[in-house]
Amino acid sequence: MQTIVDINPLKLGKIEAYKTFVAEVTGPRQKEYTNLLNRYGIKTVHAYFHKIGEVDFVVVVHTAEDDARKRLEHFATSLHPMDKWFREELSKLHDFSLLNGRTQAAEAIFAYNVNI
């Protein structure tokens, strides 16, 4: 198992639209979303809103199979209807231009753990 962390900026004023998107994938599209996650080896999804200055971010932490990053390489070009819909919705919500063409790290690197 591995941890995958994605940190993506939202377009201005899109938090409520993101919440609507989440309600759809955890409601009427839950079965399709679960199938999408399973195809890519993703076991858990934990999402958080985070604001830095005037920019809202979505931080998503996944627990995933060891080969999930390899599987996810095909997500951007997948013709599967749910994958296409999911990508289109994400592009409406996220302002990927703020990343200045940079891609995210392939994996989160463990720094430390504290148990209280």
ChimeraX commands (.cxc) that place a marker at each C-alpha (Angstrom):
marker #1 position 0.00,0.00,0.00 radius 0.5
marker #1 position 1.04,3.59,-0.60 radius 0.5
marker #1 position -0.20,7.08,0.17 radius 0.5
marker #1 position -1.00,9.43,-2.71 radius 0.5
marker #1 position -1.48,13.12,-1.97 radius 0.5
marker #1 position -2.88,15.58,-4.51 radius 0.5
marker #1 position -3.03,19.30,-3.80 radius 0.5
marker #1 position -4.95,21.28,-6.41 radius 0.5
marker #1 position -6.08,24.92,-6.46 radius 0.5
marker #1 position -9.76,25.61,-7.00 radius 0.5
marker #1 position -11.04,28.25,-9.38 radius 0.5
marker #1 position -12.24,31.35,-7.56 radius 0.5
marker #1 position -15.56,30.79,-5.81 radius 0.5
marker #1 position -15.82,27.06,-6.60 radius 0.5
marker #1 position -16.03,25.58,-3.09 radius 0.5
marker #1 position -19.83,25.20,-3.24 radius 0.5
marker #1 position -19.60,23.68,-6.73 radius 0.5
marker #1 position -16.97,21.26,-5.42 radius 0.5
marker #1 position -19.31,20.27,-2.58 radius 0.5
marker #1 position -22.05,19.63,-5.17 radius 0.5
marker #1 position -19.61,17.49,-7.18 radius 0.5
marker #1 position -18.77,15.49,-4.04 radius 0.5
marker #1 position -22.47,15.03,-3.27 radius 0.5
marker #1 position -22.95,13.61,-6.76 radius 0.5
marker #1 position -20.05,11.13,-6.62 radius 0.5
marker #1 position -21.00,10.01,-3.11 radius 0.5
marker #1 position -24.72,9.96,-3.94 radius 0.5
marker #1 position -26.27,9.15,-7.32 radius 0.5
marker #1 position -22.91,8.29,-8.95 radius 0.5
marker #1 position -21.48,6.41,-5.97 radius 0.5
marker #1 position -21.39,3.02,-7.71 radius 0.5
marker #1 position -19.65,4.50,-10.78 radius 0.5
marker #1 position -17.22,6.39,-8.54 radius 0.5
marker #1 position -16.44,3.27,-6.51 radius 0.5
marker #1 position -15.77,1.39,-9.76 radius 0.5
marker #1 position -13.46,4.22,-10.92 radius 0.5
marker #1 position -11.51,4.05,-7.65 radius 0.5
marker #1 position -11.25,0.26,-7.87 radius 0.5
marker #1 position -9.98,0.39,-11.47 radius 0.5
marker #1 position -7.13,2.64,-10.36 radius 0.5
marker #1 position -6.33,0.77,-7.13 radius 0.5
marker #1 position -7.49,3.54,-4.81 radius 0.5
marker #1 position -8.75,2.24,-1.47 radius 0.5
marker #1 position -9.57,5.41,0.50 radius 0.5
marker #1 position -10.24,9.07,-0.27 radius 0.5
marker #1 position -9.92,11.83,2.34 radius 0.5
marker #1 position -10.43,15.37,1.02 radius 0.5
marker #1 position -9.81,18.66,2.78 radius 0.5
marker #1 position -10.27,22.32,1.88 radius 0.5
marker #1 position -7.26,24.53,2.59 radius 0.5
marker #1 position -6.88,28.24,1.95 radius 0.5
marker #1 position -3.56,30.01,1.35 radius 0.5
marker #1 position -4.01,33.74,0.87 radius 0.5
marker #1 position -6.93,34.13,-1.50 radius 0.5
marker #1 position -6.55,30.71,-3.12 radius 0.5
marker #1 position -8.67,27.73,-2.04 radius 0.5
marker #1 position -7.11,24.29,-2.44 radius 0.5
marker #1 position -8.44,20.77,-2.27 radius 0.5
marker #1 position -6.03,18.38,-0.58 radius 0.5
marker #1 position -6.86,14.74,-1.33 radius 0.5
marker #1 position -5.12,11.89,0.49 radius 0.5
marker #1 position -5.53,8.38,-0.88 radius 0.5
marker #1 position -4.49,5.02,0.43 radius 0.5
marker #1 position -3.80,3.00,-2.70 radius 0.5
marker #1 position -2.42,-0.23,-4.08 radius 0.5
marker #1 position 1.30,-0.26,-4.85 radius 0.5
marker #1 position 0.62,-0.05,-8.60 radius 0.5
marker #1 position -1.97,2.76,-8.38 radius 0.5
marker #1 position 0.31,5.51,-9.76 radius 0.5
marker #1 position 1.09,3.30,-12.76 radius 0.5
marker #1 position -2.64,2.68,-13.32 radius 0.5
marker #1 position -3.41,6.39,-12.93 radius 0.5
marker #1 position -1.10,7.21,-15.85 radius 0.5
marker #1 position -3.98,6.13,-18.11 radius 0.5
marker #1 position -6.64,8.25,-16.39 radius 0.5
marker #1 position -6.00,11.37,-18.49 radius 0.5
marker #1 position -6.61,9.52,-21.76 radius 0.5
marker #1 position -9.19,6.97,-20.62 radius 0.5
marker #1 position -12.29,6.74,-22.80 radius 0.5
marker #1 position -14.33,5.18,-19.99 radius 0.5
marker #1 position -17.49,7.33,-19.64 radius 0.5
marker #1 position -17.08,7.86,-15.88 radius 0.5
marker #1 position -13.41,8.78,-16.24 radius 0.5
marker #1 position -14.27,11.32,-18.95 radius 0.5
marker #1 position -17.10,12.83,-16.90 radius 0.5
marker #1 position -14.90,12.97,-13.78 radius 0.5
marker #1 position -12.05,14.72,-15.67 radius 0.5
marker #1 position -14.48,17.22,-17.19 radius 0.5
marker #1 position -15.95,18.04,-13.80 radius 0.5
marker #1 position -12.50,18.47,-12.25 radius 0.5
marker #1 position -11.48,20.83,-15.06 radius 0.5
marker #1 position -14.53,22.99,-14.29 radius 0.5
marker #1 position -13.54,23.20,-10.61 radius 0.5
marker #1 position -9.75,23.38,-10.49 radius 0.5
marker #1 position -7.45,26.13,-11.67 radius 0.5
marker #1 position -4.58,23.97,-12.87 radius 0.5
marker #1 position -2.93,27.03,-14.47 radius 0.5
marker #1 position -1.76,28.08,-10.99 radius 0.5
marker #1 position 0.57,25.08,-11.02 radius 0.5
marker #1 position 2.47,26.79,-13.89 radius 0.5
marker #1 position 2.73,23.57,-15.86 radius 0.5
marker #1 position 4.35,21.70,-12.99 radius 0.5
marker #1 position 3.16,18.24,-12.17 radius 0.5
marker #1 position 2.78,16.98,-8.65 radius 0.5
marker #1 position 5.20,14.59,-7.01 radius 0.5
marker #1 position 4.60,10.95,-7.91 radius 0.5
marker #1 position 4.15,10.03,-4.28 radius 0.5
marker #1 position 4.05,11.50,-0.82 radius 0.5
marker #1 position 7.30,10.98,1.04 radius 0.5
marker #1 position 6.77,9.96,4.65 radius 0.5
marker #1 position 8.21,12.52,7.07 radius 0.5
marker #1 position 7.00,11.45,10.50 radius 0.5
marker #1 position 4.11,10.07,12.51 radius 0.5
marker #1 position 2.80,10.99,15.97 radius 0.5
marker #1 position 0.41,8.82,17.93 radius 0.5
marker #1 position -1.09,10.30,21.08 radius 0.5
marker link #1:1,2 radius 0.2
marker link #1:2,3 radius 0.2
marker link #1:3,4 radius 0.2
marker link #1:4,5 radius 0.2
marker link #1:5,6 radius 0.2
marker link #1:6,7 radius 0.2
marker link #1:7,8 radius 0.2
marker link #1:8,9 radius 0.2
marker link #1:9,10 radius 0.2
marker link #1:10,11 radius 0.2
marker link #1:11,12 radius 0.2
marker link #1:12,13 radius 0.2
marker link #1:13,14 radius 0.2
marker link #1:14,15 radius 0.2
marker link #1:15,16 radius 0.2
marker link #1:16,17 radius 0.2
marker link #1:17,18 radius 0.2
marker link #1:18,19 radius 0.2
marker link #1:19,20 radius 0.2
marker link #1:20,21 radius 0.2
marker link #1:21,22 radius 0.2
marker link #1:22,23 radius 0.2
marker link #1:23,24 radius 0.2
marker link #1:24,25 radius 0.2
marker link #1:25,26 radius 0.2
marker link #1:26,27 radius 0.2
marker link #1:27,28 radius 0.2
marker link #1:28,29 radius 0.2
marker link #1:29,30 radius 0.2
marker link #1:30,31 radius 0.2
marker link #1:31,32 radius 0.2
marker link #1:32,33 radius 0.2
marker link #1:33,34 radius 0.2
marker link #1:34,35 radius 0.2
marker link #1:35,36 radius 0.2
marker link #1:36,37 radius 0.2
marker link #1:37,38 radius 0.2
marker link #1:38,39 radius 0.2
marker link #1:39,40 radius 0.2
marker link #1:40,41 radius 0.2
marker link #1:41,42 radius 0.2
marker link #1:42,43 radius 0.2
marker link #1:43,44 radius 0.2
marker link #1:44,45 radius 0.2
marker link #1:45,46 radius 0.2
marker link #1:46,47 radius 0.2
marker link #1:47,48 radius 0.2
marker link #1:48,49 radius 0.2
marker link #1:49,50 radius 0.2
marker link #1:50,51 radius 0.2
marker link #1:51,52 radius 0.2
marker link #1:52,53 radius 0.2
marker link #1:53,54 radius 0.2
marker link #1:54,55 radius 0.2
marker link #1:55,56 radius 0.2
marker link #1:56,57 radius 0.2
marker link #1:57,58 radius 0.2
marker link #1:58,59 radius 0.2
marker link #1:59,60 radius 0.2
marker link #1:60,61 radius 0.2
marker link #1:61,62 radius 0.2
marker link #1:62,63 radius 0.2
marker link #1:63,64 radius 0.2
marker link #1:64,65 radius 0.2
marker link #1:65,66 radius 0.2
marker link #1:66,67 radius 0.2
marker link #1:67,68 radius 0.2
marker link #1:68,69 radius 0.2
marker link #1:69,70 radius 0.2
marker link #1:70,71 radius 0.2
marker link #1:71,72 radius 0.2
marker link #1:72,73 radius 0.2
marker link #1:73,74 radius 0.2
marker link #1:74,75 radius 0.2
marker link #1:75,76 radius 0.2
marker link #1:76,77 radius 0.2
marker link #1:77,78 radius 0.2
marker link #1:78,79 radius 0.2
marker link #1:79,80 radius 0.2
marker link #1:80,81 radius 0.2
marker link #1:81,82 radius 0.2
marker link #1:82,83 radius 0.2
marker link #1:83,84 radius 0.2
marker link #1:84,85 radius 0.2
marker link #1:85,86 radius 0.2
marker link #1:86,87 radius 0.2
marker link #1:87,88 radius 0.2
marker link #1:88,89 radius 0.2
marker link #1:89,90 radius 0.2
marker link #1:90,91 radius 0.2
marker link #1:91,92 radius 0.2
marker link #1:92,93 radius 0.2
marker link #1:93,94 radius 0.2
marker link #1:94,95 radius 0.2
marker link #1:95,96 radius 0.2
marker link #1:96,97 radius 0.2
marker link #1:97,98 radius 0.2
marker link #1:98,99 radius 0.2
marker link #1:99,100 radius 0.2
marker link #1:100,101 radius 0.2
marker link #1:101,102 radius 0.2
marker link #1:102,103 radius 0.2
marker link #1:103,104 radius 0.2
marker link #1:104,105 radius 0.2
marker link #1:105,106 radius 0.2
marker link #1:106,107 radius 0.2
marker link #1:107,108 radius 0.2
marker link #1:108,109 radius 0.2
marker link #1:109,110 radius 0.2
marker link #1:110,111 radius 0.2
marker link #1:111,112 radius 0.2
marker link #1:112,113 radius 0.2
marker link #1:113,114 radius 0.2
marker link #1:114,115 radius 0.2
marker link #1:115,116 radius 0.2
view
